[in-house]
Amino acid sequence: MGEERLVFGPLEMILLAFGIYLRGIRTSSTKGLTMQLLLADQLGPHFELEEKLLLPIVDNQFAKRNYHRQKAHLIRYAQLARAKDSNVETVQLESYRDLKDFPVLTSMVAGSSRSFDALADSLGLAKLRNPGFCSDRVDWDAYLAKAGKRLRLEDFYRMQRTRLGLLMEAGEPVGGKWNFDEENRLPPPKPGLGLPLPYRPEEDELDAQVRTELDALEKSGKAKFIGNDGPRIFPGDRKQALAALNDFITNRLDLFGPYEDAMDSRDWTMAHSMLSVPMNLGLLSPLEVVQAAVTAYESGAARLASVEGFVRQIIGWRDYVWQLYWHFDENYENLNELGAAEQIPSGWQDLSAKGIEANCLSSTLKDVSERAWSHHIPRLMVLGNTALQRGFDPKAVNDWFIDAFADGTPWVMPANVIGMSLYADGGKMSTKPYAAGGAYINKMSNYCGSCKFNPSVRVGEDACPFTAGYWNFLAKNSERLRGNHRMSQPMAGLRRLTDLEQLLEQEQKRESL
């Protein structure tokens, strides 16, 4: 594979600019040849909107961020796997800026981030509709025309369901309800779910090549990675992605709904699909994913509550945060309405759980270190809840999630982290902070039973850092949250605490969780 990747020197760049050198094949002319620029998150066949594709392998793509080693591995593997296709030309460049020397480039699918959008503009490329999502700008504008200033996921989701005709009968939702959330909040069963292990691709010679390349980048100082190396657990090409989709539909979808919010120390996946990873690489179309789920319901292979919940995550939440990325201005990820300024602990930065005594946090950090992934509840209610309670700097937390998670992208994290998790946007995303004490974690997981901390205790040696942290957070932010009517009950509870002064002193002295 390596011998097919071209590294163009200055002379070759000049030749290429005059249209006489492409992929090592010398021609008398490239008149009439046009190519579509292919980005690293556009690797599936649904992104092929032109006959010829140019896929750059950019040396510095890992230089600016400290990516999880497995994330970097997956990105590079997926690029090289896609490069095997006959209609794809590859070129190795130092920077995306070097694409200015490729006059044959005429178009690209609209990028998933502002930086790639700006790249298209700088190169004068036509921006094609992005098929990596189920909605476009026209659909969002139609939603805004009805929503006004009141942005609600539920309204957007219903519009999407209706427009796409998914789980609909005669204009009404199948089953008579739009949302089956009430049925999808079970804690983990004591014996576990008993599901087979999720699909995992077999590593091949390309993985070995990628591992060698990343080792070299790290040794040269051109990249720094966090987390544990391999083995690769996520699909890196189209065939593997389809196998992962089939495995989820066949073995996990039916139980997804009831236990989608449950956490179990024995089961890092539960019944989750992990398909956000291949979807965010562009290996799977979100529409083909939801259609496969709907087909499973229609054939009787999966219950409606599970299928509806899964469909909502994709055509609802996933598309919603994508649209919000563009709707909010570029300063959104710098918002900090609660004035949180604490540095992220070194254990988080290094993905090390050493010294962390709270089982839920220790286990979740280990999961991220070992696999570059955890499902949405550990992200929100363990990691995000910790960052919110302890006042970690929102921009740093947002960057950390992008770097540490295999499905972390510049478009997906701001609304999830800045808005949902940290309330740093002051309520643009959610009407109140997603702060919770140890009682929630105890209800929805098996972490607390063997933990040294007691989720029902807020002061003392066995005081749960999440329970105490919850009240500490409310006390520190009481003035900022006073006007929020949804916080009136928690604030009333805060005023009734007789040991608040002791609790605040305890949390001020707390050195670790």
N, C-alpha and C positions, 0 to 999 in steps of 0.2 A: 504494500500500500504506500509506503513512504516514497518509493521512487516515482509515483505519479504526482506528487505534490511539487509544484514549481516554486522556486525561489528566484525572483527576477532581480538581476543586478541593474545598475544605472543604464548600461547600453541596451539591455533587453527591454527596459522600460521605454526607452526612446523608440525602439523598433515596434513595440506593442502600440505605442501612441500613434504610429503611422499605419497601424493595421496590418502588420506582416508577421506577427508572431503570436500564436495562441496555443497553449498547452503543449508546447514542444513541437507543434506541427507548423511548418513554414508554408505559407501560401502567398501567392502573388497579390492577393487582395482580399480584404474582408468587407468589401463594399456590400451594403445591405444587411450585414450581420448585426443583429440586436440581441442583447442578453438582459435577463432579469437578475438583479442582485438578490442573493439568497442569504438570509441572516441565520444565526445559530439557533433561533427559536422558531424557524419556519421550515422544518426539515421533512414534513410529510407531503404526500402527493397532492393534497388539496391546496397547497401553496404554489403549485406549478401553473402559473398563469401565462407564461411565455414558453416558447419552444426550447430555448437554451438558457441555462442558469449558471451564474458565476458565484461560487461559494468561497469567500476568503477565509483562510486560516490565519488569524491575526496573533502575532507573537505576544503582544502586550495585553491581550484580553484578560489575563489574570494578574496583571501587574498592579492595578489600581486598588484592588480589593483583596482581603484575606479570605478567599473562598474555602469552604470545606473541601478537603482533598477529594472526597467522593463526588462532590458536585462538579469540580473541575474535570475530573476523570470522565464523568458522564457527558459533559458538554463536548469535550474533545473527541470522545468515542463516537458520539452521535454525528458530529461533523464528518469524521473520516469514513464512517459507515455510509453516509449519504453520498460522499464523494465517489463511491463505487458505481453509482448509476451513470449510464451512458450519456445522459443529457446534462450532466453536471460537470463543469470545469472548475478546477480548484487553483488557487494561487495563495502562496504564503507571503504575507506582508508584515511589516513592522507595526503599522497602524492602519485603521480604517481610512485615515486621511489620504493614504496612498492610492485609494481607488479613483482619485481624480485623474490618474494616468490611463484610465480605461474608457476611451470614448465609445466603445461598443455597448456600454451599459446605458439602458434607456429607461428602466423602470424597476420598482421594487414594491413588494407588498408593504403597505403602511406599517411602519415600525411600531413595536409595542412600548416604546419609551420615547421621551422627548429628545434624547440624544440621537437616536436613530432617525427620528423625524427630521431633526436638523441636518443629519447626514444626507438624507434624500434631497433636501432643499439645496444644500451646498453643492451637490453633484448634478443638480438640475434634473432629477429623475421623476418620472410620473409615479405617483403614489396610488397603488391599486388597493381595492377593498381588502381588509384583513379577514380571511376566512377562519382564523383561529378563535373567533368568537361568534356568538349566536345573534348579535345585534351590531348595528353600525350607527353612525352619527345621525342618520335620518330617524332611526328608531328611538334613539335617545332624545332627540328634539321633540318627537311626538309625545314621549313620556313627559318631558319637561312642560310641554304646553298644557298638560292636564294637571301636573303636580304643582306647578308654580314654585314657591320657595319651600314647600313641604316635601322633602325627599324621603321616601319610605321604600324599603326593599320590597315589602309585600305588594305595593301597588305596581312596581316595576315587574315583579315576578308574574303577577296575574296578567299584565299586558303581554309579557313574553309567552306565557302558556297559550293565551288566546291567539296571538299572532302566528305562532308556530304550530298550533293545533295539537299540542301534546297533552295527553290525558284529558281530552275534552270530548263531550258528547252533546250535540245540538247546542253548542255555545255555552254549556255548563260544565264545571269540573266533574270528572269521573268520581263516583262515590259521594257526590253531593257536598264536598268540602274542598277548599283550595289547599288546606294545610292540615297535616296530621301530626303536628308537633307534640300534642298531648299524649300520643301513643308511642312517642320516640324518646322517652326520657328515663329508661330503665337503668338501674345500676348494674354492674357486672354480675352475672350469676355466680354463686359460690363455686360450682365445679368448673367454671370457665365456659367459653363458647363451644369448645370442642371442634373447632374448624381446622381443616388442613392448612398447612403452611401456605402462604401466598406464593404465586408464581415468582420464580427467580431465574433470570437468564443464566446460561452457562457462559463462563468467560472463554474467550478465544484468543487467537494470536493478536488481534487488534487491541485487546485489553493490555497485553504485554507491551505492545508498542507504545500505547498511551502512557502506561506506567513509567516506561523509560524516559519518555519526553518530559513528563512532569517532574521526575527526579532531576533531570538536567536543568529544567527551569528553576527549581528550588535551589539546587547546588550553585547555580550561577548568580543567584540573588535576584533574578527577574520575577520571582513569584514567592509568596509565602502562604502556606496552607494551614488550616486548622483541622482538627478531627482525625479520626482513624482512617487509614487507607483500606479499601476493599474488604472482601470481594464485592464486585458490583451487584447491586440488588435491584436496580431499576432498568427497564428496557431502554436500549440505546439505538434501536432501528425500528423500522415499520413492522417487520415480522414479529419481533419481540413485543412490541406495543400491542399488537392485535392478540397475541397470546395472553398478555396480562389482562386485557379487557375481557376476553373469553373466560379466563379463570375467575375473575371477580363476578361476572354475571352468573356463572355456573355454581360457584361455591360460596359466595359471600353476600351477594346482594340481598337475599331474603332476610338475613339477620342484620343488615346494615341499619335499618331504621330504628328498631327498638333500642339498640345499644350504641347509637352513634355518639352519645354524650358520655358513655361509660369509659372509665380508665381501669386497667388491670395490669399490675406489675408483672404478671406471667405472660402477657399477650400484648406486644407493642403495636400490633395492627388492629386488634379486634376484628370488626367486619368491614373496615374501611378499604377503599379501592386503591389508594395511592396513585390513582390515574392523573392527579394534578401534575405529576412530574412529566410523563410523556405528552400530556396536553400542552404544557408550557414549553416543551421543546418543539411543538408542532407535529409530533409523530402521530397523534390522534386528533381527529376533528371532534369538537365538543358535541356537535349534532349527531355524529355517528355513535358516540358514547351514550347519549340520552336515548337515542332511538333503540339501541340494543337493550337498555333497561326497560323501556316501554314495551318492547316485544316480549321480554321475560314476563312482565305482568300479564300481558294479553294471552300468553300461552299457559298461565297458571304456575309459572316457575318461581315467582316472587310476589310477595304481598304488596298491596297498594301503598300502605304507609311507608314501606321501605323505598319503593320506586319513586313515589312523590317526593320524599325527603331527599333522595339522591338527585333527581331532576332539578329540584329547587336549588341545590348547591351549585349546579353548573349553569343553567340558564338564568337563574336568579342571582345568587351571590357572586359567582365568578364574573359574570358579565357586568353586574352592578359595580363591583370595585374597579373593573376595567374602565367603565364609563366615568366613574368618579375621578379616576386618575387624570383624565383629560378635562373633566368639568371643573375641578378645583385648580387653582393656579399653581404655578411651579414653586411657590413659597409654602405650599401646604405641609410638606415634610419638615419644615423648620418651625412649625407652630409649637407653642409650649404654653398653653393657657394656664396650666397649674404651676408654672415656674419650677418644674422638676430639673435638678441640675447635678444629681449624684452620678459619679462615674460608674460604668458597668464594671462589676467585680472581675478581677483577673481570671477567676474560675470560669466565668462565662466566656470571656475573650479567648481562653485556651480550650474551652469545652472540657473542663475538668471538674468532676464532682467532689474532688478531694476536700475534706473539711466540712462538707455540707451534710447536716444531720437530718434534715427534713426529708423523709422518704420520697415524697412526691416530687420534690425539686431535684433531689439526687438522681432518681430514676429517670426523670425526663431529660436531664442534661446528659446522662449516659446514653440514652436513646439517640439524642442528636449527635453526640460524638461518634457513636458506632455506626449510624445509618444516615445522617443528615436529614432526618425526618422524625416527626411525631404527628399524631393526628390533631385536629383543631382544638379539642378541649384542653389537652396539656399545654398547647400553645397559648390559649386564651386564659385559662383559669389557673395555670401553674406559672408558666413563664411570664405571660403578660400581667397577671395579677401580682406577681412578685415585683416586677418593674414598676407597676403603678403604685403599689403600697410603699415601696422603698424610694420612690422618687428618682428613678434612673432617667437620665437625659433622653428625651424621646427620639431625637435624630440619631443618636448612637444606637438605641435599641432597634430602630427601623433598619439601620445599616447592618446590624448584627443578624437580624432575621434574614435579610437578603443573602448575606454571606454564608450563614450556617445551614440553611435549608436547601435541599435539592430543588424544590419548587419555588424558592425565593426569587422574586424578580422586582425591578424598580416600579412596575405598575401594580403588582398585587399587594405589596406590603404597606404602603402609606395608609390606605383606608383601614386596613386591618390593625395596624400597629398604632399609628398616630391618632386615628379616630377611635376604632373599636376598643382596643386594649388599654390605651393610655389616656384617653379623653383629652389629648393635647390640643384638639381642635375646638374645644369648648362646646361640643354638642352638635357639630355639623353631621357626624355619622350616627351617633347614638344619643338618646335623650338623657342618659345618666352614665356615670362611670361603671365599668364592669368590675367593681371591687367585691370580693367575697371572702368570708372567713373560712376557717377550717371545716365548718359544718358541711359546706357544699362539697368539698373534696372528700370528706368522710362518707357522705351519702353516695357519691358517684364513683367511688374507687375502693380498692382494697389496700390502699397505701397506709392508712392511719393505724390499723390494728397492730402492726409491729413497729410503729414509729415511737421514738423516745418522747415525742410531744403528744399532748392530749388536745384534740380539736375543740373540746368544750372548756378548756382552761385558757384564760387570757393573761393571768399574772402568776408568776412563780417559775420554778426551775423547769417544769414540764409544760409551760405555756406554749401553745402552738404559735409559731411565728406568723401564720396566716390569720389566725383569730385575733391575736394582739395587733398584728399589722393592719388589719381592717379598721379597728378603732383608732389606731394611731394615724392612719391616712385621713379618716374623717375629721379628727381633731385638727390636724395640720392644715386642712383645706376647708375648714368650716365656713370661713368668710366667702370663699369663692363659690361654694356649693349652696350657700344659704338660700339663694333665690330660685333654686331648682325644685319645683313642686314634687318631683319624683323622689327627691332625697329627704322630704319632710319626715317620713317615718324613721329612717336611719338616724337622722339628726336628733329626733326626739329620744331615741334610744341612747345616743351619745350623752345627752344631758342627764339621763337617769343613772349613768355609771357612777358608783361611789368610789371606785378605785382608779379613776382616770389618771390622776396625778402620778400614782405609782406605776401605772401602765406606761405612761409617756416616758418616765424616767428609765424604766426597764428597756424600752425599745430604743431609746437614745444610746444606751450602753451596749446594745446587741451588736456583736462583732460579726457573727455569721448566722446562717440559717441552718 
